[in-house]
Amino acid sequence: MLIGLKNVSLSVGSTQLLDQVQFALESRERVCLMGRNGTGKSTLFRVLTGQQATDSGEVVRTNDIRIGCMNQEVPANQAGDVYDVVSQGLGEIGALVARFHHLAANASNDLTELGKVQARIDALDGWVLESRIQSIISRLKLPESARFADLSGGLKRRVLLGQALVADPDVLLLDEPTNHLDIPSIALLEEVLLQYPGALLFISHDRAFVRRLATRVCDLDRGKLSSWAGGYDAWVTGKAEALHAEERQNALFDKKLAEEEAWIRKGVEARRTRSAGRVKELMALRETFRNRREREGEAKVVAQEAERSGKLVVEVTGVTHRYGEQTVIRNFSALIQRGEKIGLIGENGAGKTTLLQIMLGRLAPDTGEVRLGTKMELGYFDQMRALVEEQTSVEAIGGGKEFVEINGVRKHVITYLQDFLFTPDRARVPVRVLSGGERARLLLARMFSRPSNVLVLDEPTNDLDLETLDLLEEQLVEYPGTVLLVSHDREFLDNVVTRSLVFEGDGRIGDYVGGYADWLRQRALPINTPPARAPQTRATPVAPTAAASRLNTKDRRELDNLPGRIEKLETERNSLIARM
């Protein structure tokens, strides 16, 4: 065992986050820590690293163990360039190596100072670390000279991963490592972690990521930690069975308690004729019931439906848009009709949000035309989590009113927020103190509190726990209106969208049937070619080439028949695409 917990308990306020928790992480394991938002997963990380004291129990670590950690939050005031930030993972020697790196890069610097830094690195035998920093920067494809503060959220997280990896830790702790990463960056992260020789403990709600990496899943629920070997799918099955068994056990317990309560209410005479031990047993049942921690309710994500929009939602024709010298959208045309579920797929900075703004008529393209449909009522989920920091959740939803109307039913704002797992107390705190998951749920609550027939969701899956994610998926699939979705969650895209607009580089946007996995299958095929009759020249005999002249009779006959077969298959394929 590299690191572990023995009977660890920890309470924060009136909530017991860890209750006699047992945990052990073995060499080369890749363990995913699952659980609802707010159950204490990040707290468990802090306990393992020694940043958080416990109420009782023991944290066990092997001697001289090196622990690398990437937190969920990106530091707000991190100074320096990428090389500086990565090298900080090496402590004092890393700062010296970074200093030497910058002095050596600038020929005008004082050679005396350069010599002093070099001598200090020699004394600490630190030159091997310079090549390690360069190796990490290269493997993670980081821009070493770029200022950290100027990077996108996804690139910042890759830099922080480099900082955690550079010390060559025995144990690597990653808290939501895929948040804000685009799909190519997630794929790169998967490859790096699959090759990582140490033990890995990570928190993630990205199902495809967990499936690819996890050899074991641990689940933190109401202070108890359970473990399932075999990865994500084993956890899904095992967790469902465990909850079902718990429900059966609780039902039997409640039935027995009710029977005993009915008996004791019969009065003194009944108690005299019965064993005194039965009264004692009832007291024990009552105590067990008081201490039982019920599972929190599920979020209730229900979309309000507005009057149907027109059949045409948006039509863009020949749209091109640039930022300076960069063309982010090049000669793009598309027709989107009522009821379609459209996914926008592409790297960070490719122009997905820009295309959304153009399609909604909020941004004029440089060239081309945009035609919007009629009777459109928008619901918008903003990736920037645009909320007034000093407002409470009640104010953000009610706007000064005590009630909201959901599909014709009048609800108090507090009751409505409880559907999104906000307790009355939590609904009244300022937005600035909410966690990332709570902010995401509040934005969903605000979006679904208003009637809509077009939903626009810009990266809604960041910070959502799996249960809320599943419910959101369900709601979007059943939603009768139109959905425009930007996401880097591959499984979410596959489960929701019926059509994908993919940014393929140099401003080109491909239009594909289905979700992410469908795009992977189709991207080599000329899907965007409109159905057409094959030119007659295909059936014309072709003069044999030098290669063809070496074919035998059977092969030549097959080669002669190929144009006809290709035409038939293309016709069949176009027919299937039209049917889909």
N, C-alpha and C positions, 0 to 999 in steps of 0.2 A: 504493500500500500504506500502510495506517495503522499497522499494527504487525505484527511477524513475527519469525521465528527463522531463523538461518542456521547450519546444521551444529552445532546445540546438543546437547551430551552432558551427562548428569548421572547419577551413581551415588549411591545411599544404601546404605551398608554394602556388601554383596556383590551388591546388585541394581542393574542399570543400568536406570533408569526412562526416560531419554531417550538415544537412540543416533543421533547425527548427524541430528537432526530438522530438517526444513525446513518452514516454515509462513508463510503470508502472509494477512492479513485485509484485504479491500478495503472501500471505502466502501459502506454500505447492505447488506452481506452479513449473512445470519443463519445462522451456522454452529453446528451441534451437535457437541460433542466426545463420542464414544462410547468405551467400553472397560470391561473388567471392573473390579470393585472392587479397589483396590490397585495399579492399573497406572501411576498417576502423573498422573491428569487434574488433580486439584487442585494438584499440584506444578507442572504446566505453567502453570496460572493464576498461581501465585506468581512463576514465572520471568518471565512477561509483564509483571507489575506491578512487578518489581524487588525483590520481597520475598525471593527465593531466588536465590543465586548459582549459576552453572553451572560445570562442570568445564572446558568448552571451548565455542567457538562464540560467536555474537553475537546479541544481542537488538536488533532495529531498531524505532525508533519515530519517527514524523514529529515535527517541531518543535512544541512547545506543545500536544501532544496531551493531551486530558482523558480519563482512564480512570475509569469508575465500576465498582465491584465489589461483589457481594453474595456473601458466603461461605456455605458449607453450614451451619456451626454458628451458632446464635443466641447472642449474648453473654450470659453468665450474670448479670452484675451491672450491666446497663445501667440508669442512673438517668434520671429525667426523664419528661415526658409525650411523647405522640406528636409534638407540634410540635417539642419540643426535639431528639428523635432524628432527625427528618427534616432539620431545619436543620443538624445536625452535618455533613451532606454538603457544606456550603459552607465549612467551616473556621471561621476567626476571624470573618469577616463574618456567617456563619450564627449563631454564638453571640451576636453583638450584636443581630441581628434578633430572635432568640428572647427575649433579655433585654428588648428594647423591647416585644415582644408581651405579655409577662407584666406589665411595669410599666404599660402602657397599659390592660390589662384590669382593673387594681385601682386604683380612684380614690383609695384611701387612701395610695398610695405617694408617696414624696418626689418632687416635681416637678422639683427641682434635678437629681436623678440621671437622671430621664427626659430632661431637656434635654441632659445630657451625652451620653447614649447616642444621642439623636437627632442631635446634632452630629457624633458620630463616624461614624454611618451616612451622613450628608450628605457628609462628607469622603471617604468610600470609594465614594460613588455607589452605595449598596447598596439603595435602595428598590425597584428592580425585582425584587430577590431575594425580597422579602416576598410579592409577588404570585405569584412562581414557587412558593414553599413552599405557599401556599394552593391554587394550581392542582393541584399534585401530590397534596395531601391530599384534595382534592375528587375528582380522577380515580380515585384508588385507594380512595375511599370509606372513609377512615380517621377514627376518632373522635379529633379533634385534642387534646382535653383529657384523655383517658384516660391513666393511668399505664402506661408500657410494661411494667412488671413484672407488671401485672394482666391483660395480654392473653393470648389463646390462642396456641398455637404458630403457627397459620396467620396470625393477624393480625400477630404479631410479624414474620413474614417479609414481609408486605406493607409494613409500616413500613420495614423495611430496604431493600426495593426502592425505596421513595420516597426514602430517604437516598441511594441510588446514582443515582437519576434527577435529583435536584434540581439538581445541578451542570451539567446539560445536557451530559453527556459525549459525546465523539466515538466512544468504544468502551465498550460495556457488557458486563461479564463476570458471568455468573450461574451459581452452582454449586448444582445441584439446586433450582431455584426453586419447583417445585410440591410439594416435601415438606411434608406437614401442611396443605396448602391443600385446602379443600372444592371441589366441582365449580363452583359459581358463582364462587368466587375464581379458579380456574384459567381459566375462560372470560373473566373480567375481565382477568386477566394477559395472556392471548393477544391481546385487543383492544388493550391498551396497547402491547404489544411490536410488533404488526403496524403500528402508527402511529408507532413510534419511528424518527426519521430517521437515527440513527447506525448504526454497525456493531455486531452482536450476536454474542457467542461464549458459548454456554451448554452446561452439562453437564446431561443429563436422561435418565432411563430411562422417562419417561412417553411411550408410543408415540403416543398421540393428540396430545399436545402437540408432539412432535417433528414429526409429519406436518404439523401445521397451520403450524408456524413455519419449519422449516429449509429453506434454499435449498441447503445443502451439508452433508454429514456428514464429519467427520474421525474416524478410528478409531485409537486408541493401543493397540498390541498388541506386547508384548515389546520395548518401547523404540522401535519404528518407528511413524511417523505416516503413514497413508494417507488419501487424500481421494476422495470421490465427489460429483460434482455431481448435483443433481436431488432431494435430500431423502432421507427415511427409506427409502422403498421401493427406491430405487436402491442405497442402502447395503446393505440386506438381500440383494438379488440379487448385487451386486458382491462383498460379503464372502464369501458362500457360494462363489462361483466362485473367488475368490482362495485360500481355504482348500483347495478341491479341487485346484487347480493346485499348491499347495504340497505336498500329500500325494503327488501323482503325482511331483513333482520329487524329494522326499525318498526315495520308494520306488526310483526309478531310481538315485539316489546311493548308497543303502544296498546295492543289488544290485551296483553296480560296486565299492564298498569291500569287500564280502564276497568278490568274485572275486579282487581284488588281495591280500587277506589270505590267501586259500587258496593263491594262487601263491607268495607269499613264504615260506609254511610248507613248501614243497617242499624247501627247503634251499639250501645254498651252490651246488651244481651247477646248479640251475635259475637262480639269480641270475647265474651266470657266462655262461650262454648267452643271457641277455636284456639289453636295454638298461639301462644304469645310470640313464637318465632315468626308467625305469618305477619304480624304487625311490624316486626323488625325488618322483615324482607321488604315490606311495602315502603318503609322509610328509605331503604337502600335503593329501591327502584326510583323513588322520587329524586334522590340525589343524583343518580345516573342520568335521569331525564334532564335535570337542571344543567348538568355539565356537558350534555350532548351538543356538539356544534353542528347546526344544520347547514347544509350546503346552500350558498347564496342562490337566489333565483337567476334565471337566464335573462339576458337582455331581450326586449321585445321590439324588434325593428320592424315597423310597419310604415309603408310609404302611403302618403295621401295622393289620391288620384284626382287630377284636374280634368276638365272637359278634354276630349280627344283633340290632339293637334291635327292639322291637315296632313294628308298622305305624304306630301313633300315636307321634310324637316329642313334640310339645307342642300343646296347645290353649289359647288364651287367649280369654276371653269377657268383653266389656264392660269392658276394662281402661282405667282412667284413672289418671294419675300426675302430681303437681305438685311443683314446687320453689318454695316460697313462693307468690307470686301467679301464677307462670308454669305453665301446663298444657302439659307436654311430650308427653303421650299422652292422647288424648281418645276414650273409648268405642271402643277397638280390639278387634276379634275376628279370629282367624285360626286355621286348622288346618294344621299342618305334619306331613307324613307322611314315612316312611322313604325315603331316596334323593333327596329334593328338594335343590336347590342354591339357597339363598335369599340374595339380596343386599339389604342395608340401605343406602339412599341418602338423603342429606340433608346440610344445612349443618352445619358445626362447631357443637356445642352444641345441636343439634336434639333429641337424646335417643336416638341410635342405641345407644350403649353401655348406657344405662339400659334400653332395651327388651330388649337381649340378656340383661342381668342378671335382668330379670323373667321372660323366657322360660325361663331356666335354673333358676328357683326360688331364686335368690340374693338377690333383692330383692322384698319384698312390695309390690304396687301399692296405691294409696290405695283404689281400688274395683275390683271385677271378680274373676274367677277364673282360675287357671292350673292346668292339668292336665298333668302330665308322663307320658311313656310309660315303658315297662318296659325293663330291660336296657340302659340308656343308659351308654356309656363315653365320656367327654368327652376331646377333645384341644383345648387352648386356646392361642391365640397372642395375647398381650396387647400392645396398642398402646403401653403404657407401658414395654415392654421390661424387665419385672420380672425382674432377675437379681441375684444376690448379688455385689457389686462386687469383693470380695476373693477369691472363688472362681475357680478356673481353669475352662476349658471342660470339661476331663476330669471335674472334680468336679461341675459343673453337670449333666452327662449321666449319669455313673456313680453319683453319690451315695455314693461310698466303695467301689463295686464296680469291678473291672477289666474286666468283660464286660457286654454288653447282648445281649438276644435279640431279633432282628429277624425276624419271620415264621418262627419256628422255627429260625433259624440263629444260632448263638452267635458274637458278634463282639467283639474287643477294642475298648475305648472309643476308643483312638487311631485304629484302623482305621476305625471308624464315623465319627469326626469328619473323617477324610480324604475320605470321601464328600461332605462339605459344604465341601471345599476348605480345611480347616485342616491345616497342616503339623504334624508332631509338636511342634516348638518352639513354634509359635503356639498349639497346644492347651494348653500348660502355662503361658501367661502369665495374669495376673489379668484378669478380665472388664473392669475399669475402663479398660484400655488398648486395648480392641478398638474398631475403627471401627464406624460405624452399620451398614454392610453386614455386617460380621462378627457383630455382635449379632443382626441379623435372621436370619442363617443358623444361629446357635447356637440361637435360639428355635425355628426350624423343626426342627433336629436333635432338640431336647428333645421337641417335640410329637410327632414321628414315631417317637420311640424307644419310645413306649408304645402299647399296643393301643387303638383307638378305633372307635366307630361313628357318632359325631357330632363333627365338627370345627367349632370356633368360631374365626374369624380376624378380629381387630379391627385393620384397617389393616396388613396384612402386606407391602404392596408398597413402603413407604417404604424407601429405601436398598438395595433389591435390584437387582443388575445384570440386564440383559435376558435373559441365558442362564438364570440361576437363576429368573427370573420365568416364562420359557417352560416350564421343567421343573415348576415349582409348578403352573402352569395345567394342564399335562398330567395331573399326579397328581390334582388336584382333579376334573377332568372324569371321570377313570376311577374315582375313589373310589366304592365301592358304598354307603357310608353317606350321612349327611345333612351338608350344609355350610351353616353360617350365616356370612355374609361381610359385613364392613363395609369399604368401599373407596371412594376417590375416583378410582381409576384406571378411566377409562371403558372402555378396551379390555379390561382384565382382567375387569371386570363382564360385558361382552358375551360374552367367550369362556368364562366359567365358569357364570354363574347361569342358572337356568331360570325364576326368579320373583323379582320385586323388591317390597320393601316401602319405599315412598317417603314421607318426611316432607314434607308439603306445606304446612306452616304451621298455626299455632293448634292444634297437637296432633293434627291430622288425618293419618292414615297411609293412603295408597292402596296397593292390592294389584294388581299387574300381572303379566301373563305375560311372561317373557323378561328381558333385561338392560337396560342404560341406554338404548341406541338404541331398543329396543322400547318403553320407557316414553315416550320423546319422541314416538313415533308414536301411542301409545295415549292419552296423557294428556288429550286433548280429547274422548275417547269415554267414555260412561258404563259402563266395564268392570265396575265393582263391582255393577251392577244384576243381580240373579239372573235367570236365564232365566224368562220368564213369558209366558203367552198375552196378546196385545195386547187391550186393552179393545174391546168391540164398537162403542163410540161412534166409533172411528177410521173405520169403514166407513160411518157415517151421513153423508148429504150435508150439506155445510156451506153455510150461507146465504152468498151471494156478497157480498164486501166491496166498497167503492168501487173498490179497486185491481183486484179480480178482475173487476168488471163491465166494465173496459176491455180485458180479454183477448179474443183472437179465439177462434173455435170450437175450433181445434186445441189452443191453450194451455189452454182451460178443461177439455177432455177429459183432457189430461195432468195438470192439477191435481187433477181428480176421481180419477184413478188412483193418485196419489201415496200415499195412506194404505195401500192394498193393497201397493204396492211396498215401502214402509218396513217393513211387518209381515213381508213375505217376507224382506227383507234382514236384519232383526234376528234372525229365526229362524235363518237361515243363519249369521250371525255367532256367535250363541250356541252353535250346533252345532260350529263350528270351534274356539271357545274350549274347549269340553268335550273335543274330540279332542286339543288341544294339552296 
